[in-house]
Amino acid sequence: MNDIAYTPPKVWKWIQSDSGAFASINRPVAGATHDKNLPVGTHPLQLYSMATPNGVKVTVLLEELLAAGKTDAEYDAWLIRIIEGNQFGSGFVEVNPNSKIPALMDHSVNPPQRVFESGSILLYLAEKFGAFIPDDTRKRTECLNWLFWQMASAPILGGGFGHFYAYAPERYEYPINRYTMEVKRQLDVLDRHLAENTFMCGDEYTIADMAIWPWYGSLVLGRLYEAAEFIESKSYTNVLRWAKIIDERPAVQRGRMVNRSWGELDEQLHERHEASDFALKTQGKLEP
């Protein structure tokens, strides 16, 4: 092990740094940094997000709801550029005081309801529209087991492994080894479960799948942190099978595009306001 030993001070003090992918927006205090109102479109559901895994969870669910005939799930999706600090605007902080995407406003109720944290948004929408969450108490509990598993586990994959492997200004052996070990353990948890189940809740496709897929599905499909070979994702055959099944769903493919501002241009849809936006994008009549 070649990591340089570090002795923590008795009292930690913030030293602002310009190194690292997120250094310009990281700080040890909450609240708004500037005044900026959020835009509001024509639909009751207003989503403020970005196509990170946590953001994709919600756009996939919204597109799946629409595909299932839930027309009241029409929504406007506004791009929040987190590297530029959009999440610290006063309007966004009013919707989510934790300044993280995604955040949702539901204007179909009076007063409008704010919903933040991706797992909370998934549960809110599933219950609101009565879809993608089992009615049976036992099956519903199993769905929520896996939903909360994802919410508790993803920080290891994102904030832990992803940060030290892909984003940290310097790579160190100890944190990469530590978080890789835990990510592989989590993949093994999924692989063992999916060996006996088509989806996370047996044969029923639910918000548990939509929560887990953008993280662990994207990882084994080689779309996250360019780490598929590093963690030997092909060895998790059941996770890979599950990931490919979900990846083929048209609503999932649409959901991945929404609020995406990187990658291939034909995979980007910075804002989404109508279902026709996808067709216009395909026809080249709509800019990203």
C-alpha positions in Angstrom: 0.0 0.0 0.0 1.5 3.3 -1.1 -1.0 5.8 0.5 0.5 8.7 2.4 -0.4 8.6 6.1 -2.6 11.4 7.3 -3.0 12.6 10.8 -6.4 14.4 11.3 -6.3 17.7 13.2 -8.1 17.9 16.5 -10.6 20.4 15.0 -11.4 20.1 11.3 -11.5 23.3 9.3 -12.6 23.7 5.7 -9.8 24.6 3.3 -11.3 25.5 0.0 -9.7 23.6 -2.9 -9.9 24.0 -6.7 -9.0 20.3 -7.3 -11.4 17.5 -8.0 -14.4 17.4 -10.3 -16.8 18.9 -7.7 -14.5 21.1 -5.8 -16.1 24.3 -7.0 -19.5 23.4 -5.5 -18.5 21.5 -2.4 -18.9 23.4 0.9 -19.7 22.5 4.5 -22.8 24.7 4.9 -26.3 24.5 3.4 -28.6 27.2 2.0 -28.8 29.2 -1.2 -25.8 31.0 -2.7 -27.8 33.1 -5.1 -31.3 34.2 -5.9 -32.9 32.4 -8.8 -36.5 31.4 -9.3 -37.3 28.0 -10.9 -39.2 27.9 -14.2 -42.7 26.4 -14.2 -44.2 24.7 -17.2 -47.7 23.8 -18.1 -48.1 20.4 -16.4 -48.9 19.8 -12.8 -45.7 17.8 -12.3 -42.5 19.9 -12.4 -39.2 18.0 -12.2 -35.9 19.8 -11.6 -33.1 17.3 -12.3 -30.2 16.0 -14.2 -29.6 12.6 -15.8 -27.4 11.2 -13.1 -28.5 7.8 -11.8 -30.7 9.4 -9.1 -32.3 11.7 -11.7 -32.8 8.8 -14.2 -34.8 6.9 -11.5 -37.6 9.5 -11.6 -37.7 10.2 -15.4 -37.9 6.4 -16.0 -40.8 6.1 -13.6 -42.6 9.1 -15.2 -42.1 7.7 -18.7 -43.3 4.3 -17.5 -46.4 5.8 -16.0 -47.2 7.5 -19.2 -46.6 4.3 -21.2 -49.1 2.6 -18.8 -51.8 5.1 -19.7 -51.5 7.4 -16.7 -52.0 10.6 -18.7 -52.0 12.8 -15.5 -48.3 11.9 -15.1 -47.4 14.3 -17.9 -44.5 16.5 -16.7 -42.0 19.2 -17.5 -38.4 18.4 -16.8 -36.0 21.2 -16.3 -32.2 20.7 -16.4 -30.3 21.5 -13.2 -26.6 21.8 -14.0 -25.1 20.7 -10.8 -21.5 21.4 -11.7 -22.5 25.0 -12.3 -24.2 25.2 -8.9 -27.8 25.5 -10.1 -29.0 23.5 -7.1 -27.9 26.3 -4.8 -30.3 28.8 -6.3 -33.0 30.1 -3.9 -35.8 28.5 -5.9 -34.3 25.1 -5.9 -33.4 25.3 -2.2 -37.1 26.0 -1.4 -38.0 22.7 -3.1 -35.1 20.8 -1.7 -33.2 22.3 1.3 -30.6 19.6 0.8 -29.6 21.0 -2.6 -29.5 17.7 -4.4 -31.3 16.5 -7.6 -33.9 15.4 -8.3 -36.6 17.6 -6.8 -40.3 17.6 -7.8 -43.2 20.0 -7.3 -46.7 18.6 -7.6 -49.1 21.5 -8.6 -52.1 19.2 -8.8 -52.7 19.7 -5.1 -53.3 22.8 -3.1 -51.0 24.0 -1.7 -48.4 22.5 -4.1 -46.4 19.6 -2.7 -42.7 19.5 -2.8 -41.0 16.1 -2.9 -37.3 15.5 -2.6 -34.9 12.5 -2.3 -35.3 10.2 -5.3 -36.7 7.3 -3.2 -39.3 9.5 -1.8 -40.3 10.8 -5.2 -40.6 7.2 -6.5 -42.8 6.2 -3.6 -44.9 9.4 -3.9 -45.6 8.9 -7.6 -46.2 5.2 -7.4 -48.8 5.7 -4.7 -50.3 8.8 -6.4 -50.9 6.8 -9.6 -51.4 3.4 -8.1 -48.8 1.8 -10.3 -45.4 0.0 -10.1 -45.8 -0.8 -6.4 -47.6 -4.0 -5.3 -51.0 -3.9 -3.5 -50.4 -7.0 -1.5 -48.8 -6.1 1.9 -46.1 -8.8 1.7 -45.1 -7.9 -1.8 -45.2 -4.2 -1.1 -42.9 -4.7 1.9 -40.5 -6.6 -0.3 -40.6 -3.8 -2.8 -39.8 -1.3 -0.1 -37.1 -3.5 1.3 -35.2 -3.2 -2.0 -36.0 0.4 -2.5 -34.5 1.3 0.8 -31.6 -1.1 0.2 -30.8 1.0 -2.8 -31.0 4.3 -1.0 -28.7 3.0 1.7 -26.3 1.2 -0.7 -25.8 3.7 -3.6 -23.7 6.2 -1.5 -21.1 3.4 -1.4 -21.2 3.0 -5.1 -21.5 6.8 -5.9 -19.9 8.8 -3.2 -17.4 6.1 -2.2 -16.3 4.0 -5.2 -17.3 6.5 -7.9 -15.5 9.4 -6.1 -12.2 7.7 -5.4 -12.0 5.7 -8.6 -13.3 8.2 -11.1 -13.4 11.8 -9.6 -10.8 12.2 -6.9 -7.8 14.4 -8.0 -5.5 11.6 -6.9 -6.1 7.9 -6.8 -5.2 6.0 -3.6 -5.1 2.3 -3.0 -6.9 2.0 0.3 -10.2 3.8 -0.5 -10.4 2.3 -3.9 -9.9 -1.2 -2.5 -12.2 -0.6 0.4 -15.1 0.6 -1.7 -14.5 -1.8 -4.6 -14.8 -4.7 -2.1 -18.2 -3.3 -0.8 -19.5 -2.7 -4.3 -18.7 -6.2 -5.3 -20.4 -7.5 -2.2 -23.5 -5.5 -3.1 -23.4 -6.9 -6.7 -23.3 -10.4 -5.2 -26.3 -9.6 -3.0 -28.2 -8.6 -6.2 -26.9 -11.5 -8.3 -28.0 -14.1 -5.7 -31.4 -12.5 -5.4 -31.9 -12.2 -9.2 -30.9 -15.9 -9.7 -34.4 -16.7 -8.4 -36.3 -13.6 -9.5 -36.9 -12.0 -12.9 -37.2 -8.6 -11.3 -36.4 -7.4 -7.7 -40.0 -8.3 -6.6 -40.3 -11.7 -8.4 -42.1 -11.4 -11.8 -43.4 -7.8 -11.1 -41.5 -4.8 -12.4 -41.6 -2.1 -9.7 -40.1 1.1 -8.4 -37.4 -1.1 -6.8 -36.1 -2.0 -10.2 -36.3 1.6 -11.3 -34.3 2.7 -8.2 -31.6 0.1 -8.5 -31.1 -0.1 -12.3 -29.7 3.4 -13.0 -26.8 2.6 -10.6 -26.1 -1.1 -10.7 -27.6 -1.8 -14.1 -25.6 1.0 -15.6 -22.5 -0.3 -13.8 -22.6 -3.8 -15.3 -23.6 -2.4 -18.7 -20.4 -0.4 -18.7 -22.0 3.0 -18.5 -20.9 4.1 -15.1 -17.4 5.3 -14.2 -15.9 3.2 -17.0 -15.5 0.5 -14.4 -17.2 -2.6 -15.8 -13.9 -4.4 -16.5 -12.4 -3.2 -13.2 -15.1 -4.9 -11.1 -15.5 -7.8 -13.6 -19.2 -7.0 -14.1 -19.7 -9.8 -16.6 -19.3 -12.3 -13.7 -22.6 -11.1 -12.3 -24.6 -13.0 -14.9 -28.0 -12.6 -13.2 -27.6 -8.8 -12.7 -26.5 -8.5 -16.3 -29.5 -10.4 -17.5 -31.8 -8.2 -15.5 -30.1 -5.0 -16.6 -30.4 -5.9 -20.2 -34.2 -6.7 -19.9 -34.8 -3.3 -18.4 -32.5 -1.5 -20.8 -34.7 -2.7 -23.7 -37.9 -1.0 -22.4 -38.8 2.0 -24.5 -39.8 4.0 -21.5 -36.5 3.4 -19.9 -34.7 4.5 -23.1 -36.7 7.7 -23.1 -36.1 8.3 -19.4 -32.4 8.0 -19.8 -32.4 10.9 -22.3 -34.3 13.4 -20.2 -32.1 16.1 -18.6 -29.0 14.5 -20.1 -26.4 17.1 -21.2 -23.4 14.9 -22.1 -22.5 11.9 -24.3 -23.9 11.4 -27.8 -26.1 14.2 -29.0 -28.9 11.8 -30.0 -29.1 10.6 -26.4 -29.5 14.1 -25.0 -32.8 15.9 -24.2 -31.9 18.8 -21.9 -35.5 19.6 -21.2 -38.7 17.6 -21.7 -42.1 19.3 -21.9 -44.2 17.0 -24.1 -44.1 13.4 -25.2 -43.6 14.7 -28.8 -40.2 16.0 -27.8 -38.7 12.6 -28.3 -40.0 12.3 -31.8 -38.9 15.8 -32.6 -35.4 15.0 -31.3 -35.3 11.9 -33.4 -36.3 13.9 -36.5 -33.6 16.4 -35.8 -36.2 19.2 -35.2 -35.2 19.8 -31.6 -31.9 20.9 -30.2 -30.6 19.0 -27.2 
